[in-house]
Amino acid sequence: MSFKRLEPEDFLVSSDSITSTMWSTGVPTLTTFFSSSDQIESTSGDYYYSVYQTGSSLSNAEVQFDIAYADILGSGSILYNSIVPENSPTKTIYGQYRTMILEDENSSFIFGKGSNVFTGSNFYVISLERARYKQSLFPGSLNLTLSGSGGTLNLTDDSIDNPLSTFMGSTRVYQLISGSNGTAGTLANSGYVLNSGSYGLVFPDLGTIILNPDALSKTITSLSPSRTNNSDGANPHKLYSAIKSGSSFTINSQETLTSDYLFIRARNSEFNYSENPSFIAGTTGEIIYPQFINSPQVFITTIGLYNDTMDLIAVAKISRPLIKDFTKEALIRVKLDF
């Protein structure tokens, strides 16, 4: 066994972005949507609806995403306790997303940029099932069709129009606009709604899409939420119906795969002798066959990587034995993915 210390120039770090389909159907676009009456009628149904790719059977149905409605005043849902005003599931949901995203319980969600912004006190939310995507959502792949009373909307993120990432709190965010494949194209107001800001916010690293009801209801009136106090407004069902009627939800996931490349160099004068018992005498350490003294021949099969305390931390096997003698040099590239 022979050892050689690796030098800084023997290391290279590389990263590649890998995209894949989001849905368990294996295709980029989900066109059928189903809910579960058992889930809706359970305790969790007061907070969110789970949406499945099929309604054939529970064994085949998998949650693709959840939808919910949030209201800073707690409107649109039944109070936990009738003597405690504004304390309801919709207020809880608003507080959860405000804490997670804005990181400030006194802040509000702002839709849009520049002079066309709207401060929302309520919103719809689509939360992608964590098992459906890898590291994050892939910006520019989002295409969501909503349809209902009044018309149809084709929504996307603005990652192509605004490639520089912006943040809410410490979370990367894009605006949800009218358009396709990450751009509003030639649409007026850059895909925004006059005096209502954008149609929502897309948080790719959280797998979350927040939708602005004020902007949505300007086109699809059925998406105007019920904000009656201490009353079940069935607002998640309104969004579910709009998604189901639109029959098209496309989005991909993205993963950045980081690789370490190590270049193991065996120069002509190195690694030409072996400590294998078949090569040397066990008692004296002498080479058994005299012809191997000046003209040795060995085969490299394994690369072991050690730390400074000589602990073996990784092993690389080459595909076939590599012959080595004084007339040959070898360069072996080891790739570590994580």
N, C-alpha and C positions, 0 to 999 in steps of 0.2 A: 504494500500500500504506500502510495506516495502522496505528499501534500504540497499545495502551492497556494500562497496568499493571493486573493483577488485584489486588483488595483481599481481605483475609481473609474478608470476608462473601461473597465470590464462590465459595468452596470449601465442599463438603459431602462427608463420607465416610460411606458406607453399606455394610452387609454383609447378605447374604442367605444362608440355608442352603438348599442344594439336595440333594435325596435322589434316589437312583436304584437300580434293581435291581442285585444283586451278581453274579448268575450269567450266564454267557455264553448261556444259554438265553433270556434276556430276560424271564423271569418271576420273581417274588419267591421262590418255593419250589422248591427242588431236590428231586425225588422219586426219581431214579434215580442210582446211584453205581457206578462201575466203577474197577477197579485195573488196572495193567499188569504182567503177569508179567515182561516184559523189564526194567521199572524195579525191581521187587521183587528179582529175581535178580541185578541189577547191584550194584556197590559201594554205591551210594546206598541200596539196599534195607535195608542194615544199620542205617541211621539213620532213614529215614522211608518212608512209603507216599504216593504221589501219587494223588489221587482225581479222576476225570474224570466229565463229565456224560453221556458215551455210550461204548459199547464197540464201535460199528459199524466205525470205521476210525481210523487214526492221524491222517488228514487232518482229520477232524471232531472228534476228541477234544481237549479243552483242559483243562489242569489247573485245577480249581476251588479245591482246598485240599490241604494235606499234613497227615498225621497222624504222630505219633511218640510214643515212650515215653521218659521220663527217670527216672533213678534215681541218687540221690546216692552209693550204694555201688557203682554199676556193675553191679548185678544184672540179670538178664533178657537178657543178650547175651553174645556170645563175646568174651573178652579179646583185646586187640591182641597181647599177648605173655603166654603162660601163666605166665611167671616174675614178671610184674608184676601183683600182685593189684589188683582194683577198677578197673583202667584199661580201659574198654570204651566202645563207642558210647553206651550209655545214660548213663554218667557224663559223657561229653563234652557230650551234649545238655543235661543238667542244668546243667552249668557255663556253657554258652552262654546259656541263658535267665536264669540267676541274674545273670550279668554284665550282660546287656542290660537287664533289668528292675529287679532289686534294686540293681544297681551296687555290690555288696559281696560278695566271694567267701566271706564267713563268715556270710552271712544265709541264712535259709530261707523258703520260701513259707508264708504263713499264710492259711488258708481260714476265712472267717467274720469276725464282729465281736462286740464286747462280751464276754459271758461264754461264748458258744458259738463257740470258735475251735479250729482243729486245725492243728498244724504238720506239713506234709507233707515226707517225704523222697523221695517219688516222685510222678510225675504223668503223665497223658496230655496231649498238646498238639494243638490244631488251629490250623494256620497258614494263613490265607486267602491265596490267590495275590495278589500285589501288583497285578497287572494287572486284577484283578476289581473293585477298589474305588478310589474317588477319593482323598479326603483321609483319611477314617477310616470306621469302622463307625458305623452310626446307632443310638445307644442306644434301647432299647425295641422295636426291630424283630426282635431275636433270638428265634427259636423253634426249638429243636432237640429232636427226638424220638429217644430211644435205646431200643432194645428188645433183650431177650435172656433168658437163663434167669433166671426169678424175677419178671419183670415189665417194665414200661415206664415211662420217665421223660419228662416234658415239661419242658424247661429253658428259662430265659430269663435276662436280666440283671435287676438290681434297680434300674434307673435311674428308674423311676416311684416306687417305694417310698422310694428314697434319692436325690433329685434333686441333692443337693450332691455334687460330685465329690470322691473321695478319691484318694490317690496312693500308689504303691509306688515308692520312689526318686523319680524325676521323672516317672513315667508314670501317667496317669489310669487308674483301675481301678474296675470294678463287680464285685459278687459274682454268681456263677452260681447261680441258685436254681430250685426247682421252681415253675412257674407259667407265665404267658404274657404276651407283650407288655409286658415290663418290670416286672411286679408278681406277687407271690405271691398276691394276692387275699386270700381268707379261709383259706388253708392254714395249718396249725399250724406253729409255730416259724419263721414268716416265710419258709417255703420252704427252711429249713436242715434238717440232719440232726443229731439230738441226739448230742452228744459227737464229731461229725465235722465240724462247721462247715458251710460251704457246699459246693455241688457243684463249685465251681471259681472261676476268676477270668476276667474279660473285660477285655481291654486294647484299647479301640476305636481308639486312635491307632497301635497296632502291628499291627492286624488279627490278633490272637492270642487264643485261648481256651485256658486251662489247666484241666484237669479233675482233680478230687480222687478218686483211686481208692477211698479209704477210704469216702467218702460214696456213691459210685456203686454199689459192690459190696454195700451194705446192701440195695439193691433188685434190682440186676441182678448176680447172682453170677458170671456169665460175664465180668464186667469186673474181677474180682479178678486182678491181674497176677501173672505168674510171677516170683519174685524169687530164682531159683536162680542161684548164682554160676557164671560161665563156661558158660552155657547159653542158647541162643536160645529165649526164652520166647514168641516171636511175639506180643508184646503189642500192637504196632500193629494187627495183624490182628483182635484182640479188639475194639478200638474201631471199626475199619472195619466189622466184622460188625454191631455194635450200631447204627451209623449207617445201614447198608444195610437192616437189619431195621426200623428206625424209619421209613424212607422219607419223611422230612420235615425239611428244613433250610431255614429262612427267615431271611434277614438282608439288610438294605439298606446301601448306602454313603451317605456324607454328604460334602458339600463346602461350605465357607464361601467365597462369592464376594464379594470386597471391591470396591466401586466408588467411584471419585472422580467427583463431579459438579462441573463448572465452569460457572458461569452467566456468559455473555458478554453484556454489556449494551451496546447501541448506542442512545444517547440521540438525541433529535431533531436536536441540533446536531452530531452526530458521524458520521463515515464517509459523508459525502454527496458527496465528490469522489473521483475516481479518478486514478491515475497511468498509466492505460492510454494508449498512444500515440494511440488514437482519440479521447481526451478532451482532451488537452492538446498544445500544440505542442512538439515535441521540443527545439528550440533555445532557446526563450524560457520555456517552462513556462507559457505563457498558455493559458487555456481557449479551445478552437477555436470553439465555438458560444456567442455572447454570451448566448443565453437560458439557458444552464446556469450563468451566473455567480450569479444570485440565485435561480434555481429549478433546481438540479441534479437529476439522477435517475440512480442507479446500481443495480447488482444485486449482492447479496452471495451468493457461491457457496462460499467456502472460509474456514475458520477455522484459522489457524496458531498454534501455541503455542510460545513462545520462552522460553529461560532468560535470566538476567541478562546473559549475554555474547552475547546475540542469536543463539544457536544454535537452529535449528528442531528441536524434539524431538517434535512430534506434529502431525498434520494431520487436521482433521475436515471432511468434505464434507457439506453439507446436501442434502436430497433434491431440492430444486428452487430455482432462483434466487429470492432474496428482495429485492423492490424496496425502495429506501431513498431518502428525501428529507427535507427539513426538517419535513414534516408527519407523519412516521412514526418510531416507536421500535421496536426489536427486542430480544427476549430469547431467546437461543439457549442451550440446555442441552447441554453436551458431557459424555458419560459415558465414563469410562476404567475398564475391567474388568481385574483382575489377580489 
